[in-house]
Amino acid sequence: MVRLLTWLSLWSWGMGTLLIAKPIPDEPFWQDVAVRIRLQPGLESARFRKVCVDREGVVYVLTDRGVARLFEDVLALDRSFRPLAGRIPKDITVSPEGDLYYLFEDSWLSNGRNGRPAGSVTPGTMDRIAVGPAGEVWLSGPGRAARFPAEGGTLPAALETSRSLEFIPGPAEGQLALLADGMLSVKTAGGWSPAVSARAAAWSRDGLWVGTTNGCHPVDKPSSTPAPQAGGPPPWGDVTCIAPVPGGIWFGTTRGAIFQNDGMDPASRYAIPSAPGIPAPRFRYYAGKRWLPDDAIASLAIGRDGTVWVLTPSGLGGIAFQRMTLADKAEWFHRKIRTRNLRLGLTGERRLLTPGDLLTSEIVDTDNDGGWTSYYLGALGAEYAVTRGEAVRREAWESFSALERLQELSTIPGFSARTIERRGFKFSDPDRWREAKDPGWDWKGHTSSDEICSQTFAHAVMWEWVATNATERARIATNYTRIVEHILSHDLYYVDVDGKPTLWGRWNPEYLNWFPHSIHDRRLNSAEITASLQLAFTMTGNRRYRDIAYGLFEKHGYLTNILSPMSGIHPTPGYVHEGNEMGDEWNHSDDELAFFTYWVLCRFAFTPDLKAKYLGAVRGHWDIEKAERYPIWNFIYAGCGARHYDPEGAVWTLRGTALDTLNWPVQNSHRLDITRREPNFMHRELEELLPPGERLVARINTQPFILDAGDGLTDFPGDEYLIGYWLGRQVGAIAAPNP
């Protein structure tokens, strides 16, 4: 029997690596990262007007207090040049050569070219400055314009009395656009073209771009109106400023910054990281506190390293792009968890007192510390299965020891605490905490089926991938079978200190079969207890576990429950369990529990025939969840034996996942490029799956088709990324990075 179990374990371990012939290469991609800038005291209430970047990459900001510049991550008033310190310019600009120019009340000048560019201005007449490709300087004010060196010619008659003028020299000599009061004119050899409506304009190497209330458009000919927006509307169209870049154009709006991809450079750092067969979308949208100080964009500038500098009424921010592989990203999340999200060996969330401010954060207990730790342990186990690294193996055992501690501090044999804490410091649900026998400690009860499901997965991973000898396997089996024995000795219930089953710790047929097949709990809980009995049988060889499982199949229809189609789940009113209406919605926590249960259900199946049946049941659920492109669901499905799934969609999600793990407020309901859905059973609010960086950061029990949510008060560990990546590596869907 031992030899048979060992063979089954090795067979299940290796099966995933044969599922696809050619793993997706882990090619480097451009990861976007928010650059957060602090303000020098005194600038907090300043008015921010314009951002420029010179040839050396120095970032300057025009404010009503003077010119500020970036010193590392602090924006401070620039006192570098003593003759200019304390003077407040009307405007600043950067020449095509990258020199910064200043326009003051009575003069203009530059420190470039050894300070030679300079000129005087009639006080109070000019408030804009621009520099052309030949070094010519354009000054403008209400109905006024001047050129240095001077040149003949007049303004369009309709613009001579305008309240404001902005000259926009082109990249080639003779190219010139003029924007005044929402109207744009372009100068040609034949004079000024008829004016067209515009909010902003900028030249790229390929021509002139015009910003309107409906996005950015190229102007093919000087006299033409802007071309219609290709590829559908942008996320938001009220343009305030434009910054062309190779591969497309950035534009600021009243509700965020947008990159418009021209499709000519698939490898552009600004395009959303893609995957084989998934083209980059035309637009990339940055809005909300995850990315910007404020959504109202006043000015944009592109740094020499490609960083997009964004100026808002609240200050300066940046969007930087760094080269990474999926493996690099996984290591980043790994180190982030190890240094920021571990408490007593449990994977923990940080709660922030001030939105977005980690300095105000603390690691707190949650309802599912044991569950989240189990998934992190799954990631470590998968990594060890791939790399055989001793450091990660040690970390896996540390996390497993935390799961052991959940039982150790509980006062009920085989009853795992949700979480633990030193006495007097519990954070959540004070009514669920009990005193431990160990002085100075409390444990949280009311443990759910969530905890049992997740720990079943974790113990399976430890048994299959991390344990290397009989002693280690015995340790894992002892900890897990105590849980199973508690359930069996309490008539398939999880019973708390009050002698009553917990709200969801119920696998008894009287409870499960009360529900019709249209309510997911009947199928899910049947699968959970079956998976638990299969794992206990594999670990111990005790036929009692197998016999009980088959008894549930034959006498109570548990196998029929497991195989009932997910397509049959639908609204089923009237089934109320302890005040909870059970059939009124699709519960996405149940998706989480189901897929982690499927892993154990399939890989530890009693027979190949059962495994094939289970896989068919998983397929029906995956068909529904496929639209989410969720790495974990895809790679669990692959690990169950599937040969046709969506590794490309999973890699698209992994590449697009933001490094920032705070649940910043996200709003997408105003977007022009989405299709709203009518209220529905699954609560999917839109048709399109938005890129990960444009939607809410949330746990895996939250579906991704949510428009508006978040408060910036929680820092999630990021273990979902880790388990998605390493399961992808283990099942052979993702290749190792090329050294």
CORQUIRA-V639583 format. One record per residue. N is the residue number from 1. PHI is phi as a letter, one per 20 degrees, with the letter a starting at -180 (none if undefined). PSI is psi in degrees with one decimal (999 if undefined). NEAR is the number of other ideal C-beta (glycine too) atoms within 10 Angstrom. Layout:
((N;PHI;PSI;NEAR) (N;PHI;PSI;NEAR))
//
This chain:
((1;none;-43.2;8) (2;f;-43.7;8) (3;f;-38.5;7) (4;f;-44.6;10) (5;f;-39.4;17) (6;f;-42.1;11) (7;f;-42.9;10) (8;f;-40.2;15) (9;f;-46.3;19) (10;f;-38.8;11) (11;f;-46.0;11) (12;f;-32.1;21) (13;f;-44.6;15) (14;e;-15.5;11) (15;f;-35.5;17) (16;f;-28.4;25) (17;f;-9.0;17) (18;d;7.7;11) (19;f;-35.2;21) (20;c;144.4;17) (21;f;-32.2;7) (22;c;106.2;10) (23;f;154.1;18) (24;f;124.7;20) (25;f;143.4;14) (26;e;73.7;24) (27;f;146.4;16) (28;f;144.5;15) (29;c;169.9;24) (30;e;114.7;19) (31;e;126.4;22) (32;e;141.0;22) (33;c;132.4;17) (34;f;134.1;20) (35;d;114.9;17) (36;e;128.1;16) (37;d;130.4;18) (38;e;155.7;15) (39;d;138.0;19) (40;f;138.7;14) (41;g;132.7;7) (42;o;-21.0;10) (43;e;-5.3;20) (44;g;-35.0;10) (45;d;12.6;8) (46;f;160.3;19) (47;e;123.3;10) (48;e;125.6;24) (49;d;-38.5;16) (50;b;143.5;19) (51;d;138.8;26) (52;c;152.9;22) (53;c;125.5;20) (54;e;-177.7;21) (55;f;-23.4;14) (56;e;0.2;8) (57;n;8.9;12) (58;f;132.2;18) (59;e;125.0;21) (60;d;145.2;22) (61;c;128.1;29) (62;e;124.9;25) (63;c;172.2;21) (64;f;-1.1;10) (65;d;-4.3;16) (66;p;-171.5;18) (67;e;127.8;23) (68;d;157.8;24) (69;c;162.4;18) (70;e;123.4;22) (71;d;100.2;14) (72;l;-109.2;7) (73;d;21.5;10) (74;c;129.9;13) (75;e;120.7;24) (76;c;154.1;17) (77;g;136.7;17) (78;e;112.9;18) (79;d;25.0;12) (80;f;-38.0;11) (81;d;107.9;12) (82;g;-40.4;7) (83;f;-19.5;9) (84;d;-14.0;16) (85;f;132.2;12) (86;n;-13.0;10) (87;e;143.1;13) (88;d;107.7;13) (89;f;157.9;23) (90;f;-33.8;19) (91;b;159.2;21) (92;c;158.0;19) (93;b;168.2;24) (94;d;132.3;20) (95;f;165.4;22) (96;g;-27.4;14) (97;e;-9.8;13) (98;n;13.6;15) (99;e;139.6;17) (100;e;131.7;23) (101;d;145.3;23) (102;d;140.5;23) (103;d;116.4;25) (104;d;-179.6;18) (105;g;-37.6;15) (106;c;7.9;12) (107;a;167.2;15) (108;c;154.0;24) (109;a;170.2;20) (110;b;148.9;23) (111;e;-8.9;17) (112;f;165.5;19) (113;l;41.7;11) (114;m;26.6;7) (115;n;11.8;11) (116;f;-39.9;10) (117;f;122.6;18) (118;a;156.3;13) (119;a;164.1;13) (120;d;158.8;11) (121;c;140.3;20) (122;f;121.2;11) (123;g;134.0;10) (124;n;7.0;10) (125;d;-25.7;16) (126;c;140.4;25) (127;c;4.5;19) (128;c;145.7;19) (129;c;143.1;23) (130;b;152.0;20) (131;c;130.9;24) (132;e;179.6;21) (133;f;-23.3;16) (134;e;10.0;11) (135;n;1.7;17) (136;f;145.1;18) (137;d;128.0;24) (138;d;131.0;23) (139;c;144.1;23) (140;b;156.8;27) (141;b;-172.0;20) (142;g;106.3;13) (143;m;16.9;15) (144;c;155.3;17) (145;b;150.0;19) (146;b;152.2;18) (147;c;137.8;16) (148;c;121.0;17) (149;f;156.2;9) (150;f;150.2;7) (151;b;144.9;9) (152;f;173.7;5) (153;o;159.6;10) (154;c;165.1;10) (155;f;159.4;19) (156;g;138.7;17) (157;g;-37.0;8) (158;f;-15.0;14) (159;d;-3.6;21) (160;f;-22.9;13) (161;d;19.5;11) (162;f;151.4;20) (163;f;-28.6;9) (164;b;149.2;15) (165;c;143.8;23) (166;c;116.3;19) (167;e;137.8;24) (168;c;89.4;20) (169;f;145.2;23) (170;e;173.4;19) (171;f;-20.0;14) (172;d;149.5;11) (173;f;136.5;11) (174;n;-16.0;12) (175;e;125.4;18) (176;b;133.9;22) (177;c;152.0;24) (178;c;126.2;23) (179;d;126.9;24) (180;b;122.8;24) (181;l;41.6;11) (182;m;12.6;14) (183;c;138.7;16) (184;d;131.1;26) (185;c;148.7;22) (186;c;133.0;23) (187;e;131.3;20) (188;c;-178.4;13) (189;f;-27.7;6) (190;e;5.7;8) (191;o;-159.7;10) (192;e;135.5;21) (193;f;162.2;18) (194;g;142.9;14) (195;f;144.0;18) (196;c;156.9;19) (197;f;136.7;12) (198;a;150.5;25) (199;d;-28.0;22) (200;b;161.9;23) (201;b;151.6;23) (202;b;149.4;20) (203;e;138.0;19) (204;d;-178.9;18) (205;f;-21.0;8) (206;e;-5.6;13) (207;q;-161.9;15) (208;e;135.0;25) (209;d;141.4;24) (210;c;131.7;25) (211;e;134.7;26) (212;c;-166.7;20) (213;e;0.7;13) (214;c;38.5;17) (215;n;-166.2;26) (216;d;140.2;26) (217;b;143.4;21) (218;f;145.3;16) (219;d;105.5;21) (220;f;-37.8;13) (221;c;148.3;11) (222;g;-29.4;21) (223;e;-0.4;14) (224;e;159.3;14) (225;e;159.9;15) (226;g;141.0;22) (227;f;152.5;11) (228;f;151.7;8) (229;f;121.3;18) (230;e;148.0;12) (231;m;23.8;12) (232;n;169.8;11) (233;f;157.0;15) (234;f;168.9;23) (235;g;-36.4;22) (236;b;139.6;23) (237;d;-1.6;21) (238;e;86.6;17) (239;f;138.5;26) (240;d;-24.6;18) (241;a;161.6;23) (242;c;143.7;24) (243;b;100.7;22) (244;f;147.4;22) (245;b;161.8;19) (246;g;128.5;14) (247;n;-2.4;19) (248;r;-151.6;23) (249;b;138.6;23) (250;e;139.7;25) (251;b;141.0;28) (252;e;149.9;28) (253;c;-178.8;26) (254;f;-7.5;14) (255;c;49.5;20) (256;o;175.8;25) (257;d;145.1;26) (258;c;134.9;26) (259;d;127.7;25) (260;d;113.7;25) (261;e;126.8;21) (262;e;-2.0;18) (263;m;1.5;15) (264;e;-17.3;10) (265;c;86.9;15) (266;g;-25.2;11) (267;e;8.8;12) (268;g;137.2;21) (269;f;-21.3;22) (270;e;-14.6;23) (271;f;147.3;22) (272;f;128.8;25) (273;g;130.9;24) (274;d;-167.9;19) (275;b;163.1;21) (276;g;127.6;12) (277;n;-1.3;9) (278;d;99.8;16) (279;f;151.9;12) (280;f;137.7;20) (281;f;163.9;18) (282;f;-31.0;21) (283;c;146.4;24) (284;c;126.4;24) (285;d;129.0;24) (286;c;116.7;24) (287;b;159.5;23) (288;n;168.4;20) (289;f;-17.5;21) (290;g;-34.4;21) (291;d;-33.3;27) (292;c;151.2;25) (293;f;-29.3;19) (294;a;151.8;18) (295;e;-17.3;22) (296;e;108.7;17) (297;e;123.9;27) (298;e;-33.0;20) (299;a;149.7;20) (300;c;148.2;23) (301;b;146.0;23) (302;d;124.5;16) (303;f;165.1;17) (304;f;-28.7;12) (305;e;6.5;11) (306;n;-6.5;16) (307;f;136.4;20) (308;e;114.6;25) (309;e;128.3;24) (310;c;121.7;31) (311;d;130.6;29) (312;c;171.6;20) (313;f;-21.4;13) (314;e;-6.0;15) (315;p;-163.6;22) (316;d;139.6;27) (317;c;168.6;23) (318;c;154.2;21) (319;c;108.6;21) (320;d;160.9;17) (321;c;121.6;17) (322;c;145.5;16) (323;f;127.9;10) (324;b;158.1;21) (325;d;169.4;18) (326;f;-35.8;27) (327;f;-41.4;16) (328;g;-43.7;15) (329;f;-41.1;21) (330;f;-41.4;26) (331;f;-35.4;15) (332;f;-47.7;16) (333;f;-36.8;21) (334;g;-50.4;22) (335;f;-35.4;10) (336;f;-45.4;18) (337;f;-45.3;23) (338;f;-30.8;11) (339;d;-11.1;8) (340;c;-15.6;16) (341;c;33.2;22) (342;d;133.6;19) (343;c;113.5;19) (344;l;29.1;18) (345;n;-6.7;20) (346;e;144.4;24) (347;f;121.8;27) (348;c;155.6;24) (349;e;149.2;22) (350;e;133.2;20) (351;d;132.7;16) (352;d;137.9;19) (353;f;-32.0;10) (354;d;127.7;11) (355;g;127.1;16) (356;n;-6.5;18) (357;d;99.2;12) (358;f;-20.7;11) (359;f;-17.7;7) (360;d;14.0;13) (361;e;158.4;19) (362;b;151.6;13) (363;e;123.4;19) (364;d;161.2;18) (365;f;148.9;23) (366;c;174.6;22) (367;f;-22.1;18) (368;c;39.0;22) (369;g;-40.8;27) (370;f;-36.4;29) (371;f;-48.8;29) (372;f;-37.1;24) (373;f;-35.9;28) (374;f;-38.4;31) (375;f;-37.8;24) (376;f;-41.1;27) (377;f;-37.0;29) (378;f;-38.4;28) (379;f;-43.6;29) (380;f;-40.3;31) (381;f;-42.3;29) (382;f;-39.4;28) (383;f;-42.1;27) (384;f;-37.2;24) (385;f;-30.8;21) (386;e;-45.0;19) (387;d;-23.3;14) (388;l;30.6;10) (389;f;127.8;12) (390;f;-31.3;9) (391;f;-43.2;11) (392;f;-31.2;20) (393;f;-42.2;19) (394;f;-41.5;11) (395;f;-36.7;22) (396;f;-42.9;25) (397;f;-32.4;17) (398;f;-44.0;13) (399;f;-38.2;22) (400;f;-38.7;26) (401;f;-32.4;14) (402;f;-37.3;23) (403;f;-38.0;27) (404;f;-38.3;16) (405;f;-29.9;20) (406;f;-33.6;26) (407;e;-35.6;21) (408;f;-39.8;17) (409;e;-13.9;21) (410;f;147.0;24) (411;e;6.9;14) (412;d;123.5;18) (413;g;129.7;11) (414;m;5.0;20) (415;d;111.3;23) (416;e;133.0;27) (417;f;151.4;29) (418;f;-43.1;26) (419;a;174.3;33) (420;c;159.6;26) (421;a;155.0;23) (422;f;144.6;10) (423;g;133.6;13) (424;n;-1.3;7) (425;c;17.1;10) (426;f;148.7;18) (427;d;-51.1;15) (428;d;150.2;16) (429;l;67.7;15) (430;g;-23.9;9) (431;f;-12.4;6) (432;e;4.1;18) (433;e;144.6;22) (434;c;153.3;16) (435;f;136.0;13) (436;e;160.1;18) (437;f;-33.4;10) (438;f;115.8;14) (439;g;138.8;7) (440;n;4.3;9) (441;c;148.1;17) (442;c;153.7;22) (443;c;150.6;28) (444;d;125.3;26) (445;e;-147.5;22) (446;l;34.7;20) (447;f;140.8;31) (448;d;168.9;21) (449;f;-24.9;23) (450;g;-46.2;23) (451;f;-40.5;26) (452;f;-42.7;28) (453;f;-49.7;26) (454;f;-39.3;25) (455;f;-30.4;25) (456;g;-45.4;28) (457;f;-46.3;27) (458;f;-43.8;28) (459;f;-34.9;26) (460;f;-43.2;28) (461;f;-44.4;30) (462;f;-44.5;28) (463;f;-43.7;22) (464;f;-37.9;23) (465;d;-30.9;21) (466;e;-41.0;22) (467;f;137.4;22) (468;d;-1.8;11) (469;b;172.4;7) (470;f;-34.9;9) (471;f;-44.0;8) (472;f;-39.8;15) (473;f;-36.2;20) (474;f;-38.8;13) (475;f;-44.7;16) (476;f;-46.0;23) (477;f;-40.6;21) (478;f;-45.6;12) (479;f;-39.4;21) (480;f;-43.2;26) (481;f;-23.5;21) (482;g;-40.1;15) (483;f;-47.3;24) (484;f;-41.6;23) (485;f;-36.3;14) (486;f;-45.1;21) (487;f;-44.3;24) (488;f;-39.1;20) (489;f;-11.4;12) (490;d;34.9;17) (491;l;42.3;13) (492;m;38.3;21) (493;c;157.7;19) (494;d;114.0;26) (495;d;126.1;19) (496;e;-172.9;19) (497;f;-21.2;12) (498;e;2.1;9) (499;m;8.6;7) (500;d;150.8;9) (501;f;145.5;19) (502;f;170.0;20) (503;g;-44.1;16) (504;d;-1.9;20) (505;e;67.5;23) (506;c;119.8;21) (507;c;10.7;25) (508;f;139.7;18) (509;f;-29.6;19) (510;f;-36.1;11) (511;f;-52.0;16) (512;f;-46.5;24) (513;e;-0.7;16) (514;f;-31.8;14) (515;f;144.7;19) (516;f;166.2;15) (517;f;-16.0;16) (518;f;-6.9;15) (519;d;126.9;22) (520;f;-27.9;23) (521;g;-32.3;22) (522;f;-46.3;25) (523;f;-46.9;27) (524;f;-51.1;21) (525;f;-29.2;29) (526;f;-41.3;26) (527;f;-39.6;26) (528;f;-50.5;26) (529;f;-33.7;26) (530;f;-45.2;28) (531;g;-41.4;28) (532;f;-43.8;29) (533;f;-37.5;26) (534;f;-43.9;24) (535;f;-42.8;26) (536;f;-38.8;27) (537;f;-45.0;22) (538;f;-40.5;24) (539;f;-36.1;23) (540;d;-22.9;19) (541;m;7.1;14) (542;f;113.3;12) (543;f;-16.9;11) (544;g;-40.9;12) (545;f;-41.6;23) (546;f;-41.1;16) (547;f;-39.6;12) (548;f;-42.1;18) (549;f;-46.7;22) (550;f;-32.0;16) (551;f;-39.5;12) (552;f;-35.5;22) (553;f;-50.4;18) (554;e;-38.1;10) (555;e;-27.4;9) (556;c;5.8;17) (557;m;27.3;18) (558;f;-35.2;26) (559;f;-40.2;20) (560;f;-40.2;14) (561;f;-46.2;24) (562;f;-38.4;25) (563;e;-2.8;16) (564;f;137.4;20) (565;f;138.9;13) (566;f;-26.0;19) (567;f;-15.5;10) (568;e;-2.5;13) (569;f;124.2;22) (570;b;168.2;11) (571;g;128.4;12) (572;c;84.8;16) (573;f;158.9;9) (574;o;-4.7;9) (575;d;101.1;16) (576;d;122.0;11) (577;d;111.8;15) (578;l;47.9;8) (579;n;-2.3;6) (580;d;119.3;10) (581;f;117.0;12) (582;e;-20.5;20) (583;d;24.7;19) (584;e;-7.6;15) (585;b;163.5;12) (586;e;116.8;18) (587;e;112.9;18) (588;f;-18.5;18) (589;f;-32.6;17) (590;f;-31.3;21) (591;f;-45.9;24) (592;g;-51.7;23) (593;f;-38.6;26) (594;f;-47.8;23) (595;f;-39.1;24) (596;f;-30.1;29) (597;f;-39.7;30) (598;g;-37.1;25) (599;g;-48.9;25) (600;f;-38.2;26) (601;g;-45.5;27) (602;e;-45.1;26) (603;f;-19.8;27) (604;d;26.2;26) (605;g;145.7;23) (606;f;-37.6;17) (607;b;158.9;8) (608;g;-33.8;9) (609;f;-44.4;9) (610;f;-41.0;18) (611;g;-43.0;18) (612;f;-40.1;12) (613;f;-44.6;15) (614;g;-43.4;25) (615;f;-37.4;18) (616;f;-37.5;10) (617;f;-39.3;23) (618;f;-40.1;25) (619;g;-42.9;16) (620;f;-36.1;14) (621;f;-41.9;23) (622;f;-36.0;24) (623;g;-36.6;13) (624;f;-38.2;15) (625;e;-7.2;20) (626;g;-36.3;15) (627;f;-21.0;17) (628;f;-15.2;22) (629;l;40.5;22) (630;e;123.5;25) (631;g;-44.5;28) (632;f;-45.6;25) (633;f;-42.7;28) (634;f;-45.5;29) (635;e;-25.5;31) (636;f;-44.3;29) (637;g;-42.7;27) (638;f;-42.3;27) (639;f;-19.9;25) (640;f;-13.1;28) (641;p;1.7;20) (642;f;141.6;20) (643;d;-14.5;9) (644;c;106.6;10) (645;b;-150.4;22) (646;c;69.3;25) (647;f;-31.2;23) (648;f;-45.1;17) (649;f;-36.9;21) (650;f;-43.2;27) (651;f;-38.0;30) (652;g;-42.9;25) (653;f;-43.5;23) (654;f;-42.3;24) (655;f;-34.2;23) (656;e;-10.4;22) (657;f;132.1;24) (658;f;149.1;21) (659;f;-25.3;17) (660;f;119.7;19) (661;d;11.0;23) (662;f;145.1;23) (663;e;63.8;23) (664;g;147.9;22) (665;g;131.1;17) (666;c;133.5;23) (667;c;126.5;16) (668;c;-1.4;22) (669;f;-19.0;12) (670;e;-9.1;13) (671;f;147.1;23) (672;e;-10.3;14) (673;d;20.6;20) (674;d;163.9;17) (675;d;112.0;8) (676;f;144.2;10) (677;d;150.6;15) (678;f;155.3;5) (679;g;135.2;7) (680;b;167.5;12) (681;g;-34.6;12) (682;e;-3.7;17) (683;m;28.6;14) (684;f;122.5;17) (685;e;-11.2;19) (686;b;159.6;18) (687;f;-43.1;11) (688;e;144.0;14) (689;e;107.9;17) (690;f;151.9;22) (691;g;148.0;21) (692;g;-37.4;20) (693;f;-8.8;21) (694;d;4.4;23) (695;c;177.4;20) (696;f;137.0;21) (697;e;121.1;23) (698;b;170.3;18) (699;f;169.2;20) (700;f;-6.7;23) (701;e;16.4;15) (702;c;123.8;15) (703;f;151.6;18) (704;e;-0.1;19) (705;e;48.9;18) (706;d;136.4;19) (707;e;-57.9;18) (708;c;126.0;12) (709;a;172.4;17) (710;o;153.1;21) (711;c;-2.9;12) (712;m;16.0;18) (713;d;4.2;19) (714;c;132.9;21) (715;d;108.2;23) (716;f;151.0;20) (717;f;-40.3;25) (718;n;13.6;24) (719;f;-20.1;26) (720;f;-37.4;24) (721;f;-46.0;28) (722;f;-47.1;25) (723;f;-33.7;28) (724;f;-46.9;28) (725;f;-50.0;29) (726;f;-29.7;27) (727;f;-38.2;29) (728;f;-39.8;30) (729;f;-43.1;25) (730;f;-37.0;23) (731;e;-0.5;26) (732;n;15.4;22) (733;e;-28.5;26) (734;d;131.4;27) (735;f;157.9;16) (736;f;149.3;14) (737;f;147.6;15) (738;f;121.3;9) (739;g;999;3))
//
